[in-house]
Amino acid sequence: MKVTLRDAACIVQKNYQFIRIGLQRGLLTVGGEPIGVAIVKTPTRKRTDYFINPVLFAKWAGISMDELREKLQELKKEREATS
């Protein structure tokens, strides 16, 4: 299961920049453990990849893994309907 920045932002009703910056700064944590990481691939290109751990994200968002799966499926269907 993959949780993207935009999916995470939609689920917690925040701007995706909130999630992006929170991951870069290590501010989004559960029990002191970050819910994901931001990895700068090459400093010259300033490209950053993001990984959000689904289990930790669900705990941080206050939802179960089943709820997370459902929400991700709903978001996927919405995207496909607008494509």
C-alpha positions as CSV (number, residue, x, y, z in Angstrom):
1,M,0.0,0.0,0.0
2,K,1.4,3.4,-1.0
3,V,0.4,6.6,0.7
4,T,1.3,9.7,-1.4
5,L,1.7,13.2,-0.1
6,R,-1.5,14.3,-1.7
7,D,-3.4,11.2,-0.4
8,A,-2.1,11.8,3.1
9,A,-3.1,15.5,2.9
10,C,-6.6,14.7,1.8
11,I,-7.1,12.1,4.5
12,V,-6.1,14.5,7.3
13,Q,-7.7,17.5,5.5
14,K,-4.4,19.5,5.2
15,N,-2.6,21.1,2.3
16,Y,0.0,18.7,0.9
17,Q,2.7,21.2,1.7
18,F,1.9,20.6,5.4
19,I,2.8,16.9,4.9
20,R,5.8,17.6,2.7
21,I,7.4,20.1,5.0
22,G,6.5,18.1,8.1
23,L,8.3,15.1,6.6
24,Q,11.3,17.2,5.6
25,R,11.7,18.6,9.1
26,G,10.8,15.3,10.9
27,L,7.9,16.9,12.7
28,L,5.2,14.3,12.0
29,T,5.8,11.6,14.5
30,V,4.1,8.8,16.5
31,G,5.8,8.1,19.8
32,G,8.9,10.0,18.7
33,E,9.2,8.0,15.5
34,P,8.7,9.9,12.2
35,I,5.7,8.7,10.0
36,G,7.9,8.9,6.9
37,V,11.1,10.4,5.4
38,A,12.1,12.9,2.8
39,I,15.2,11.9,0.8
40,V,17.1,14.5,-1.2
41,K,18.3,12.6,-4.3
42,T,20.8,15.1,-5.7
43,P,21.5,18.4,-4.0
44,T,22.1,20.2,-7.3
45,R,18.7,19.2,-8.7
46,K,16.9,19.7,-5.4
47,R,14.7,16.7,-6.1
48,T,13.2,15.0,-3.1
49,D,11.5,11.7,-2.8
50,Y,9.1,11.0,0.0
51,F,8.1,7.8,1.8
52,I,5.2,7.6,4.2
53,N,4.9,4.5,6.4
54,P,1.2,3.4,6.1
55,V,1.1,1.9,9.6
56,L,2.6,4.9,11.3
57,F,0.6,7.3,9.2
58,A,-2.7,5.6,10.2
59,K,-1.7,5.8,13.9
60,W,-0.8,9.5,13.5
61,A,-4.1,10.2,11.6
62,G,-6.1,8.3,14.3
63,I,-7.6,5.8,11.9
64,S,-7.3,2.0,11.5
65,M,-5.5,0.3,8.7
66,D,-8.8,-0.8,7.2
67,E,-10.0,2.8,7.2
68,L,-6.8,3.9,5.6
69,R,-7.3,1.3,2.8
70,E,-10.8,2.4,2.3
71,K,-9.9,6.1,2.1
72,L,-7.0,5.3,-0.4
73,Q,-9.4,3.3,-2.6
74,E,-11.9,6.2,-2.5
75,L,-9.3,8.7,-3.5
76,K,-8.1,6.5,-6.3
77,K,-11.6,6.1,-7.7
78,E,-12.1,9.9,-7.5
79,R,-8.9,10.5,-9.5
80,E,-9.9,7.9,-12.1
81,A,-13.3,9.5,-12.5
82,T,-11.8,12.9,-13.1
83,S,-9.2,11.6,-15.6
